Amino acid sequence: MDAELLARLQFTLTASYHFIFPPLSMGLGLMLLVVSGLYLRTRDPKWRRLSFFWVKVYGIVFAMGVATGIVQEFEFGMNWADYSRFVGNIFGSLLAAEGVFAFFLEGGFLGLMLFGGNRLGPRMWFLASAMVVIGAHFSAIWIVAANSWMQTPAGYDIQALPEPARAVMTDFWATVLTPSFMPRLLHVFFASWTAGAAFVASVSAYYVLRARHADLGRASLAVAVPFFIVFAVANAFVFGPESARSVAENQPTKLAAMEGTWQTEAGAPAYLVGWVDEEAGTTTGLAVPGLLSFLATGDPNATIEGIDSFETPPTVVNLTFQSYHLMVALGFAIVPFALLAGVLWFWKRKLLEYRWALWILVSTVFVALIVITAGWWVAEFGRQPWIVYEMLLTADGTSPVVSAEEIVVSLGGFILLYTILLVLFVYLLNKKIQHGPEPLESLEARPVSELPDTLRDIFTSRGTGEERMTR
């Protein structure tokens, strides 16, 4: 195995693992705001308990996102030095914007959100939580903007001298608002919100099944199921197809790889399932004639370019094809799950009586995360052999001084580290879910009058300065 393939494998593993957590934190953060808002509106103690519970779960997810995301920064510099040099002028501005507009906002309010719930008061705590959630979404905006620039570059010029050549930003907003940016951003947002609603519904259904915290589980289901339906349906039928149409318009080579279309043809079929033989240049499977042309252009007789017609054809065709069809199949499968849960819930709360339906609901969060990961693979594999679409080949973006042996060592270290993190994440998350929401009286701050004498003296400034310091 050469250094380029190993570097690609390493980034695939680390980025795929990391990409689970930011979407989940955005979706869970939105649901946390809904639950906290219900407490502000109703003052019902159950929403207060659920707010404290979900903010602790959010803290675990957020921490994993940070721990796994920082690795990408090092990989850019070590394994992809030529790529970093080429896009540095572009990415420097976008990632700086993320730091200014997102990271500081998240970091400034994160401590208040995680530890200030019983000190700030409900309104101020809601505000702090909202700032963290908004910051997470701001962060996603700039990351998606940077990745979208790699997919559909705009607002740049190539500076040839001094060598080596590099891309230089000429129009900040053109760079941000590339043709693929808005469809991809909305697709990411709704996929994240679907995963967050599925997560809350999954844990809530588990509590009902186990008859533990069942009253809180039922309350959470009443909130999560409607959001789950809306987000899943909107993503499957509106924002997912719109993102695919953007690919058809701006990245025809990726579209050809996604559907395994080898020959340019009018009325191109779309495969429901299939297999791509890259050596033979053929795709076999169950296909619907004219469907790809219709989905891509609105005309079932439109001509779709095939892989063989491109000067630089896609190189990871079967993996892109399978990832895309996995994403589509499971993305649409979530919709009947959500609708079924909604029908059974609003029909005299029958959902609470059918254990099989609750178990399906428990599984939906795992399906949603698989869909998100498959979508990430489609975006990245489908762009190959370009690391920056039609500008810089992946083979030209590696670090010439890093050997395959060095990457093997770091890859092994990352696998070990991420395995430990996964075990720790599952342990902490399972422990928190098994423990469940705490009683409200153990959550609220104790009044000074109820503190032990020593602590009460400190907070009321009784005693001499020397005595207070001693205490």
N, C-alpha and C positions, 0 to 999 in steps of 0.2 A: 504493500500500500504506500502511495506517495504522500508527501506532506499536504498537498492540496486536498486530497480526499479525506485525510485524517482531520484537517482543519474544518472541513465542511461537516464531517460527522460530529466533531466536538461541538460546533456551534448549533447544529441541529438538536443534539441532546440537551444542551444547557438552555437554549432558547425555548424549546418545546416545554421543558419542565417549568421554566419561569412563567411562560405565557398562561399557565393555569391560574395564577394568583391575581394579576391585575384585573382581568375581567370579573373574576369572582368578587374581588374587593369592591369594584364599582357597583356591581349588582346588589351585593349584600349591603353596601353603604346606602343605596337608595331605599332598600326595604327598611333599614334601620331608621331612616328619617321618617318613613311612613308610620312606623310603630311609635316613635317618639312624638310625632305630630298628633297621633291619636290620644296620647296621654295629655298633651297640652289642651286638646279640645274637650276631652271627657273627664279628665282627672280620675279615671278608673285605674286602681292600683295594678291591675294585671298588665296594662301596657307599660307601666313603670318597670315592673319586674322583667318583662320581655326586652325592654330597651337596655337594661343593664346586662342581660344575658347575651344579646346579640352584639353589643359593643365589645365584649370580651372575645367572642368568636372572631369578630372583625379584626381585633388586635393580633390574633394568631395568624390570620390570613395575610394581613398587611406586613407583618414581620417576615413571613416566608417570601413574600414578593420582593422585599428589599434585599434579603439575604441572597436570593437566587439571581436577582437582576444585576447586582454589582459585578458579577462575573463577566457579563458581556462587555463592560468597559475595558477589562483587561484583555479579553480576547481580541477586541478591535486593534489594540496596540501591539499585541504579541503575534497573533496569527495572521492578521489582515492589515499589515502596516501600509502596503501600497494603496489599498482601498481607502484607508483612513486618510492618507495624504491626498488622495484624489478628491474625496468628498469633504475634507476638513473645513473648508471655507463655508460650505453649505450647512453641514451638520453642526458646526460650532455655533452658528446663530440660532438654529432650531433648538438645540439642547440647552443653550444658554437661556432661551425663552422659557423652556420647561423649568429650569432651575428658579428663574425669577418669578414666574407666574404660577407655578404649580408646587414645586418642592418646598419653597419657603412657606407657602400657604398651608400645605399639609403639615409640615414640621412645626409651624408656629402654633397650630391648634390641636395637634395630635395628642400631646400630653393632657390638655384640658379635656379632650374627648374621652381618653382612656381612664383618667383618674379624677376627673372633676365632676362626675355625675351627681355625687351626693354633697358637693360643696358649692357649685355654681348656682344651683337653682335650675328648674326645668327649662326655662326660656333661654338662659345663657348657655346651658349645656346643649340644647338643640342648635343654637347658633354655632357653637364650636364644632359640633358634629357636622353641620351643614358645610362649614368651611373646609373640613377635611374631605368630605365627599366631593365637593366642587373642585378642590385641589386635585383629587384623583382623576376626575374627568378632564381637567385642564392638562394634566400630565399625559393622558391618553391622546389628547388633541395633538400635542407636539410630537409624540412618538409616531402616531399615525401619519402626521405630515411628513416626517423624515422618511418613513418607509414608503409613503406614496410618492415622494420625489424619486426614490429608487425605481418605482414602477413606471412612472410617467414624468420624467424630468421636465422642468419648466423654470423660467426666470433665471437663467444662468448663461455664462459664456465660458469657453474653454481657453485657458491661459497656457500657451505652449511654452513660453519662456518665463523664468528660468526652468529648465528641465528638472524633473519630469512634469508633464502636463497635468493640470488640475482644473476642476470645475470651480468657477468663481460666481458668486451670487450677483446678479444685476438688478433683480426686482424681488424684494422680500415677499410681498403678498402673492406674486405669481409663483414663487417657490413654495409657499405654504398651500395656496389654493390650486394645486395641480389638478388636471382633469379627473383623476381617480380619487382625490382626497375626500370630497363630501360623501359620495356613495359608500366608500370604505369606512369612513368615520361613523356614519349612521348605522351601518351594518354591525360594526364593532360595539357600539353603544347598545343596540337592541339585543344582540347576542349576549352581552354582559348582563343586561337587566333580566333576560330570560334565565340565565344561570343563577342569578341572585334570588329571583322569585322561586325557582325550582329548589334551591338550597333550603330556603325557609320552609317551603311546602314539604320537602323531604324530611327534615328534622321534626316538623310538626306532626306529620303522618306517623313517624316512628313513635312519638310520645303517645299518640292515640292507640297505636297497636299494642304498646307495652303497658298501657293503662298507668303511665307515670306522667305527672304534670298534664293529664289529659285535658283539663279545663283550659290551660294555656295553649296546648296543642290545637284545640278546636278554635280558639281565638286567632291564633296565627294562621290557620288554614283559611279562615274567613277573610283574612287580608291577602295572603299569598296567592290563592287560587285565581281570583279575578286578574291580578297583575300578570300571573303566569300565562293566562289565556291571551291577554292583550299583546304582551311582548312576543310570545311564540308565534301567534298568527301574523302579526305585523312583520316580524323578521322573515318568516317563511314565504309570505306572499307579496311583500312590498319591498323591503330593504335588501333582502338577499337577491331577488331577481334584478333589482336596480344595480347592485354591485356587479352582477354577472354581465348585464348590458354594458356597463362601463368597461369591463374587460374586453368584450366583443368590439367595442369602438376603439379602444386605445391600445390593446395588447392582443392582436390577432394570433400571434404565435402561442400565447398562453391559452387562448380559447381552443385552438386546435389540439393542444396537449390535453386540456381538460376533457374533451370529448373524443379524443383519439381519431381525429379527422385527418386522414393522410392525403387524400386527393381533393383538390378544389372542385366543388360541385354545387349545383343549384338544388334547393330543397334538401339540404343536408339533414340526415337523421340525428336524433339524440338517443344515446344508449341509456337504458334503464339499469342494466348490469352488463358487464363484459370484461374482456381481457385484451390487453395490447401486447402484440408480439413486435417488439422494437426492431429485431433483426430482420424480420420479414416485411415490416412496414404495414401490418394489417391489424385490424380491430375486429373481434368477433363478440357477439352477444345479442341480447334482446334490444332492438332499436325501434323507435317510432319515426317513420319517414316524415321529413319536413319539419320536425319539431325543433331542431336546433336553429334552423333558419328563422322560424317563427319567434322563438324565445329571444334570439339575438337582435332581430330587426323588426319584428312585427309582421313580416311577410314570409309565409311558408315556402315561397319559391325563390327567396333571396339566395345569392351565391355566398358560400362560406369558403375562405381560403384554407387549403390543406397544408399539412406539414411539409410535403415535398415541394411546395411552391416558394418556400422562404429561403433566402440566401444563407441565413443563420438560423437553422431550425431548432426547436426545443430539444433538449437532451435528456430530460427526466420524464418521459412521456407516461409510462405505465404507472409510476408512483403518483404523478399528478392526476392521472385519470382515476385511479382507485381512491385517492384522498378526496377528490371532488365528489365522486359518487357516494362515498361514505358520508360526507358532510350533508349532501342533499337528502339522502335517504333518511338519516337519523334526524335531520332538521325538520323534515316533514312528518316523521313519525312522532315527534314531540307534540305536534298539533292535536292529533286525536287523543293523546294522553291528557293534554290540558283540557280539551273540550269535554272528555269523559268525566274528569274530575269536577269540572264546573257543573255539568248536568246533574251528577250525583249529589253535589253539594247543595245546589239550589232546589233540588227535588226532595224536599223534606229531610235534608241532611242525610240522605241515604249513603253518602260517602263514608260516614262513620260506622256503617253497619257492614260494609263489604271489605273484608280484610284483603282480598286479592287486589282491589282497587287501591287501597292504601299502600300495599307493597309496590305496586306499579309507580305510585307517586314517590315513594322512597327512592326508586331507581332513577328518576328523571334527572337528578342533578348530575349523576355520572354520565348519562347520555348527553346532557348539555355540554359538559366539559370535553367529551370526545368530539362533539361537533365543532367546538371552538378550536381545538387542537388541529383537527382535520382542515379547517378553514385556513389556519396559519400555514399548514404545509402546502396547500394549494397556492397560496400567495407567493411563497418562497420557492418551491420546487418548479412551479409553472414559469417562473422568470428565467430559469436556467436556459442557456449557459451564461446569461448576463447577471452580474451582480448589481449593475446600474443599467437599466433596460436600454439596449442599443447604444450604449456609451462605453461601458467598461466590462470586459469579460471577467467571470469569476476567477479564471486561471491567472489573470493579470492583477488580481487584488491581494494575493497572498504576501507573506513576508519571506523574502528570499534567503534570509539568514537563519530561519527557524527550520530545524531538521525534523524528519519524520519521527526519529527516536525521541526527541524532546516533546513532540506533541503526544506521542503515546504515553509518556510519563505523566504529563499534565492531564490527559484524558482519563487515565486510571485514577488519578487523584480526584478529579471532578466526580467520577462515578462513585467513588467511595464517599466523598463528602455529601453528594446529593442523596445517596442511599441513607446516610445517617440523618440528614435533614428530613427525608420522607418519613422515616420511622418516628422521628421526634414529632413531626407535624401530625401524623396519624394518632400518636399516643396522646398528645395534648388536646387535639380536637375531640377524640373519643372520650377522653376524661371529662372535658367540659360538657359535652352533650349528655354523657351518662349522668353527670351530676345535676344538670338541668338548671333552670332559673332558681335563684336563691330566694328565701322568704324576704319580704320587703323590709321587715324590721331589722334584718341583718345587713341591709344594703345602705340604709339612710345613715347619715352622719349622726353620731351621738351628741346630744347637747352637752355643753360644758358642765352643766350641773350634774350630769350623770358620770362624768369622768372620775377616775381615782383621785384622791386628794392631791398627790404629787403633781399630776398632770393638770388638775384644775388650778392649782396655784400658779403654774407656769402660764397658762392661758389668761388668767385674771390678773397677772403681774403682782401677786401677793408675795410678801417677803422681800428681803433685801436683794440687791443686785447680786451679791456674792452667793446667797442662797439659791437664787434662780439659776445662776450659772452651774452651781453644784448639781442642782436637780437636772 
